[in-house]
Amino acid sequence: MPTQPDIDRTDADLIGSDFAALFDRHAIAVHRYLARRIGATTADDLLAQTFLVAYERRTGYDRTRPNARPWLYGIATNLLRRHNREEIRQFRAWARTGVDPVHESHAARIDERVDAQAWSPQLAAALADLKPPDREVLLLFAWCELSYPEIADALHIPVGTVRSRLHRARAAVRAALPDFAATLEGH
Amino acid sequence: MDELDHLAMLRHDVAEPSTETLASIRTRLDAQAVRPAVLTMRTRPRRPRPTHPLRRRAVTGLVAAAAVAAGAFALTGSTGSTTRDPGSPQAGAPGVRTAAPGPRSSAPARVTFVNASQLLDIASDRAQQAPSPILGAGQYGYVRAHRYSVTSIDDPPARGAYQFTEYTVETWTPADPLEYGYLRLVDNIAVDFPTKAQREYAAAGPGGISKRQVEWDLTKDGKNVFQAYPPLTVQPDEPQCSGCATASVWDIQTAAGIAALPRDPEKLRATLYRYSERLYAELAGYGKGDQFTVNDLAYNGATALLTSDLTPPDLRASLYQVAKTIPDIKLIGSLENYDGTRGVAIGRVDSFHVEHDLIFDPATLTYIGDRTIARAPSREYEVKAGTLLGYTAITTGVRGKPTLPQGSTFPK
């Protein structure tokens, strides 16, 4: 059998033989997801917890699944549930004040932010109003770009449930944003 | 832009973790003894899921994996009724959608496409540069096609009715085409019907409304050669027609046939159109009036080959160049496949006002699915304009040999 270079090793290979390389491969992406949801400071802690939990569970990982992203995002999402109230508080604060507390936590000055888009507070309000399971599915889809089966794997729910939650969440977000909904181009 | 595009922009510029943070976490992991070492994986058997009782019935017309994967663009004519939206965005969104900025990674940078020709050029370049997967001993090229499509009911007295079905085909293809491959088909889950009348018509048939059925076949050189499970009467498939007067591109979907296709784009185009003209002449002989044009058939043929797992990268690259020359191919823009994976699509509307879209991964431009949608009302299927007629999600990889179910048989 030919020896394959590291870049070709699947996540399943790394889980079995080089867990640190798995961390190197996915840490930034998982941290990004966590930080977008709850802010950088908490994301740092949750990133560590995610990979520690993953390491503890590594022997139970299904090796027929070469891509561990859904598994890692699932662990991260589960850890985020303890911070559900804080997440909602941040979104509501954003909706109320127009200032994103997550960006504040990165010490970025308001006047330096490039993309102060008018609809962001309305989106934040819509996200705060979603039921947590619907918000999880929506953000795994929109921010992590997981597919329906991957989201189902991550959250241990049927694909049909993913579809229905995503449909509901998208409808709720659209309904909460009447201003730009009217300006959608041909959709 | 829709709400997903706006969501993608929300906090998209959040800062990455610092080097110190990452090093600190890595140190904590190292303390848990995760240094590169041979860690023995204790394989735990998966908990079996509850199974549904299977209704066994004779299945005829088994299709080879390549044909099924390519069947996204089989000749359907104008058909279909009943609108079922499995969550796809509204069809025909004009213009180009730029992919939202994402985290830094080693994946190819995303490109904003301005037209279909540019996408096909880049897809051609990427296909030429992409290495073929290395199959070691005991490994197989794996393709999973998850598909929703309109299908006809052939059993009397329900013959003539249509139904929307959902099925999954998985294929395991060995490196050596003379070795057996495997095909698993979860078949014909009727999920909807064009009209109430067609549902009642189908229910009145001998099999009733079709239920889920699982089937395993052995394949060789892209053709189904043996039904291994359920252990019904073994009937090998009829050999594909090759060299006969009506040979079309659908008849050369074997490893040998594909290997024989020219790689030079001009010669490949000439071959594709020669096959398409033969098929056009055959269909014209049926005297049905409206029919596919030669360009319709050439597009169908090119996409049939592009969606086949037997098509190697060099042929794929040439097919993209050929597709550029087929009239009326448009850039559709952002489009999800049937599993919800976001991609970028090109498409073409045929003479029966049916749009056939190919969906690509926006970063690698590998094929990840397709969509077929009626752009005008269809009398045959009794559907309105905008009805989804087909939708596919393709997943590929390298797998080990599958385990056939108990009771499966092998040829002697």
Boltz contact constraints between the chains, C-beta under 6 A:
constraints:
  - contact:
      token1: [A, 1]
      token2: [B, 136]
      max_distance: 6.0
  - contact:
      token1: [A, 1]
      token2: [B, 137]
      max_distance: 6.0
  - contact:
      token1: [A, 2]
      token2: [B, 134]
      max_distance: 6.0
  - contact:
      token1: [A, 16]
      token2: [B, 39]
      max_distance: 6.0
  - contact:
      token1: [A, 16]
      token2: [B, 41]
      max_distance: 6.0
  - contact:
      token1: [A, 17]
      token2: [B, 38]
      max_distance: 6.0
  - contact:
      token1: [A, 18]
      token2: [B, 36]
      max_distance: 6.0
  - contact:
      token1: [A, 19]
      token2: [B, 34]
      max_distance: 6.0
  - contact:
      token1: [A, 20]
      token2: [B, 34]
      max_distance: 6.0
  - contact:
      token1: [A, 27]
      token2: [B, 22]
      max_distance: 6.0
  - contact:
      token1: [A, 28]
      token2: [B, 16]
      max_distance: 6.0
  - contact:
      token1: [A, 28]
      token2: [B, 103]
      max_distance: 6.0
  - contact:
      token1: [A, 29]
      token2: [B, 103]
      max_distance: 6.0
  - contact:
      token1: [A, 31]
      token2: [B, 17]
      max_distance: 6.0
  - contact:
      token1: [A, 32]
      token2: [B, 103]
      max_distance: 6.0
  - contact:
      token1: [A, 35]
      token2: [B, 14]
      max_distance: 6.0
  - contact:
      token1: [A, 36]
      token2: [B, 11]
      max_distance: 6.0
  - contact:
      token1: [A, 36]
      token2: [B, 14]
      max_distance: 6.0
  - contact:
      token1: [A, 44]
      token2: [B, 21]
      max_distance: 6.0
  - contact:
      token1: [A, 48]
      token2: [B, 25]
      max_distance: 6.0
  - contact:
      token1: [A, 48]
      token2: [B, 28]
      max_distance: 6.0
  - contact:
      token1: [A, 51]
      token2: [B, 29]
      max_distance: 6.0
  - contact:
      token1: [A, 55]
      token2: [B, 32]
      max_distance: 6.0
  - contact:
      token1: [A, 55]
      token2: [B, 34]
      max_distance: 6.0
  - contact:
      token1: [A, 59]
      token2: [B, 42]
      max_distance: 6.0
  - contact:
      token1: [A, 60]
      token2: [B, 44]
      max_distance: 6.0
  - contact:
      token1: [A, 106]
      token2: [B, 15]
      max_distance: 6.0
  - contact:
      token1: [A, 123]
      token2: [B, 10]
      max_distance: 6.0
  - contact:
      token1: [A, 142]
      token2: [B, 4]
      max_distance: 6.0
  - contact:
      token1: [A, 142]
      token2: [B, 7]
      max_distance: 6.0
  - contact:
      token1: [A, 142]
      token2: [B, 8]
      max_distance: 6.0
  - contact:
      token1: [A, 147]
      token2: [B, 339]
      max_distance: 6.0
  - contact:
      token1: [A, 147]
      token2: [B, 340]
      max_distance: 6.0
  - contact:
      token1: [A, 147]
      token2: [B, 341]
      max_distance: 6.0
  - contact:
      token1: [A, 148]
      token2: [B, 339]
      max_distance: 6.0
  - contact:
      token1: [A, 148]
      token2: [B, 340]
      max_distance: 6.0
  - contact:
      token1: [A, 149]
      token2: [B, 339]
      max_distance: 6.0
  - contact:
      token1: [A, 163]
      token2: [B, 87]
      max_distance: 6.0
  - contact:
      token1: [A, 173]
      token2: [B, 3]
      max_distance: 6.0
  - contact:
      token1: [A, 174]
      token2: [B, 3]
      max_distance: 6.0
  - contact:
      token1: [A, 186]
      token2: [B, 93]
      max_distance: 6.0
  - contact:
      token1: [A, 186]
      token2: [B, 94]
      max_distance: 6.0
  - contact:
      token1: [A, 187]
      token2: [B, 2]
      max_distance: 6.0
  - contact:
      token1: [A, 187]
      token2: [B, 90]
      max_distance: 6.0
  - contact:
      token1: [A, 187]
      token2: [B, 93]
      max_distance: 6.0
